[in-house]
């Protein structure tokens, strides 16, 4: 019955685990609303229902304050903690939290000692809590959750877990929190007698075998230490001479001669349990030594040195551990003696492991350089993972693709990459990491001009190990400069002005994610982002009028900058790219031309829109007529009786791209709003039609100009894993995903875009 089951569970040996969680720093990336914010956090065991494990306690340790009360770090509801409450007043504001939370978790060994080897899966549930009141609310219940994130943890208790992940909340609540986790096995508790209450936990299919087992004999109603060592009660056939077994009286059991096969099993089980405790302790020792810089950075070097240090140590705990001899269990001749020896040795190992955990936690809480080490290591692991969906000249996949420029080939390769994609990270935010269902695949296509172009002009020559570009080594972990000991660092003197122009019916926020992720990846670059907004109220007017507005806005912005820009780059989306090209032709802008550096064109209709598919072409015609749009008329080359007298055709005859050192054309074959060939500057067809001839003439003129000016041109195509919808069918989804997909934009910045801001030229 339920009562018997609960009684058995209460007496089982338990694995006692601890999970230390640290939240620091909290950063306002681009929150729309001012007010008070804090982060609520709760640890859940994904195996809780089937393993009867539970989070049994929560301890708050604050290195900055001794009061664990609101508005400082505090506990609520016994198992949930709140970070300090921060008042957000302006963008790019960061807060250093000093609290650390230690969760205690227990999991019973239900049947077999090998269960201790099974990794545990936890989820750390984070909620961004907000109050818009001017004064600090009196209690946490007055806050409301505005965004949530889930951090997945997978812990091998022999190795522990020492990871960091920067968690970024959603697009409409762009705040972030650094999450560091240290998890370790701390004890193998022997029989834990705790009051049993409540119904028996549900048994899921993965553990249904436990429910299907026959009830144990009355003498072994629960799998205590003897059952763990010797397994099922010995049958009468295995006893020396009689039908008595372990189900006999206590007196009989105490003098019972254990068969050889049972002794060997007990020795093996005991050895395995000792190995787990030893492995957990050694892992803490090695991790502490590596993080504190006492040992080499490689696990092999650390292991060797840690072994020497451990053997030469004269501390009581170390000498006690040396006295542990698992073979003594096998030399015993009675069940009671074997169990007692095993328990004594496990208690000794427990004490040593717990002492090591306490030393380790004191170190990681007080030493900021340890956090830096973990941040760097985890960032490189993340970059290595996202690089699996990159196809570039320095990757193995690139050399295996027959035609990297063919959209059909790209789609096939992307599908293959997604099929084999598995997340290798032991800690990650499920909403901040791509998986095989939503992964975007990047195809980098450098444009090697004829031999008169110097090789150094092409950044695509940069190579890396295992498909990871070398320039990614220059990226710093997110929020590292927000840590207390880093805040005094000086900023570079040179300012890189990045001007962002939105597309049709867009606004100044359209390209904010590019700003956010460039600043996150390159905090040591002194960016100044100008989000152009002079055209947000009307993008259906003449391109010349839109250019006039932006010209005035840019010139005014540059004049008022405290430090004049050393370099100027442009990021444009859709028709915003045409405004950029028109802008650089104006005489009033000529004094800024020598400063031009990068032009990132996102889905730019550089060859016009006259070769769209029938559905989109019809829709654009309706919109053009409805709004009397001059800009859409100009994009279709129908703003003049002779197309060769049109605005866009004349723009192709004027140097525009040539003024930039680097041009990146970001496109997607799935975008049907802007023709793929137009955004990528490639030929569509040679059918002899007027539209085809016009596109070819403009394309050749533009490319020839860049070749002569020795511009570094790179085409980047993206294949998205888009859900089936009307937007994806008509091609709108890919056009907009370029702007609002945090996962794609972060990947694009880390694996390609950031290189143009870290290279000297």
Phi, psi and omega in degrees: 000179182298318182298317179297320180297316181295321179297320178295316179300321184296333185261358183292149169298140184241145166270120179261120183239152176233140180234113179266125181241129178236132179248111180186135353267173171258126188233132172274102179283310179192059179288136181283332188244133173280155179153197181260135181228147163211170182246127176262138187222139179217135179260128178236141177268116182295338180262010190303318184292323186264343179249002180061015178281159184203156172275114189261347182194165181213129181237135180256125175238121182240118181282349182254338184214144180269349182265112179269061181227154177297140008274010172280187178295137183204167176258145173224145177059018174078335184227005180238139178239156178242137174287176173300155177267129183245142176260113183268124183236337181209164183288161180058028178270136181232153182228137179260117176262140182255002186277151174227137183244133181245114176269139172253136182224142179234143177221124180285149170276104190287323188214321190220146182297337181293345178297336179293343180273349184285124178298150178257147178241122178243159170232129177260111185263118183250136176232132175273116184258141188222143170224126181271004179293145181293320178269154179297125177303151184286333180213159183298336183295346179277354176272155175236147179284126181248343179201152181220153178217153179236125177257122181269133179236134173234118189243120167269112190290346174285332182254336186076187180217129179220091189223164176221142176214129176279112183268125181247127180283184195285174186305324183270355177221068187282078170236164183215156177221133175279128182242119175246138182228132172234121182233141181205150167289134183243341184191146166255094181289135180281220186291117181258107180270103179235149180300131178267132180211154178087168182287160176296142181294152179295146180252116181276166183305326183291344178236019184295339178298329182296319181291331184278352182287146176294150180297141180290161178298158185304326183291337178234060184293336176232149180284079180283193186299324179297318179293323178298319183285314189259356178075214180297152176306139182293136181285164181296332181291339181268354179282158187298313188214352185229176180275001179288154180217194179293349178278005180282190182291162178302324181296318179297320183293324184294333181252005184296131179277114185284130179300158183300317182296325177289323177297316180297320178295318180297319179296319179295316180297316179296317179300319180296317180295319177295321179298321180296314180295317178297318180297318179296319179293315180296324179297318176297319180298313181293315181299318179296318181294318180293313184294326181276358177081010181284334182238176176295166184278354181261142180302324182296313179296320180294319181297316180299312182292322180295324179296317178297316181297319182294319183289333182267357183286142180250012180292151181303320183296321181293317180293326177296318181296323180296336181280352180289122181229099182302335182294340180296332178297321181287341181275351179284155183247356179231157181299313183299318181295317180297316180296318182296317178298316180299316181294320179299315182291323179292323177297321178297315179293323177302313181298318179295318181294317180295322177297319179295320178299316180297319178296318181296314182295323177298323181290312185290334179285324188263342187251105183292334181293337177293319177298319178300315180302314182293321180299316179296313182297317182288328177296316180294326176294321179292317179297319178299324180289311183293336179291348177294339179255029176247130176243108184218168183304335182264011177252154182293325182298324182303318183286346181263350182273132184289317181217097185293341183271350184277121181301324179294318178295319179299317180297321179293315179296318180299318179297320179294318179298315180297321183299325182264008185278127175225139182280114182271356185286137178275348175215128178196156175274122186297331179274346183255006181228134177288154174230188185291348181269331185234016185287130171268145182243128182261135176242114181265122181238092177292153180249092179285109178292172177304172192301343181286354175270131181291143179303327182293346179291335186261112177293344180294346178287346178295129181238166180215175179277137175053041175078008178257120182300144181296329183295343178292343178293342181273353180284137178263151177302143178303139173069006182298323181287352177271354179288152188305314185283355180257350190289342182272358182295142181284153179261152178297153182280326184283135182254132176254109180275126178242117183257126184247129181238125182281176182257204183300126180054033178264188178211180187290349180268354187302323186254020184295331180292329175294320176298313183300311186282333172292319179291326177292316184286330186230066180293341181276355175266133182272088180276151166223111183263127173251112180266097186301135182225006184290344181251006188294337181276343182202107175246011177264357182278181181297141178300328179295322178291318177297323178295318178302316182296312182293323178302312179297318181296316182293313181299319179295320180295315182296321181296325184271359179292134179301322177237124180301145182291140175276324177224153177229127177236156180237140170235120182236151176236131175056232184291348174300333178292327177291324176296320178300312181296321178293324182298316186286355176270349184285136179301326181295341181265354190300328182289347179261352182302320180296343181272351185294135186238291185237141171237107175264110180259114181257110178053051181271128181278065188291336178254013178091180181242015187288351180244035174288164177289169189299316183297310181293319180300318178295317179298317179294325178296318179297314180297318180299318180289320183295316183264001185050047188283118176285325182294318178293327176295320179292323179292333179271005180061030179246021180270004177214149179304320177258118182305333180284356173256007183284163181301312185291325179293317177296326180295327179290340180272355183251137178300125177226295178300331186298341183281349183260149174285323184228138175231125178242121178258106181264119187220171173210131177298340180280350176277114181258352178293318177247124180306136184302316182293329181289319180284334185262350183059056175228162180282141179268307181202163177237061184272002178081000179286162180298317180298317179296317180295320179298316180297316180296318180297314180295317181298312181298321181293317181294313182293322179296320178298317179292323179296315181295326180276358179057046176281139176278103181258128177228131175258133179237117177254145183235133172249117183264150171267080186270138175292153180289122180200172177297319180299320180287328180290322180272357175091004180285325186302312181294325180297322182272329180300332176302338185256324191245005177270105180297322182295316179293313184296320177299315179298314181299319179294313184291321188266348181214304193297322186297337183299331183286347180254355178250346177279146182298330181246000000 
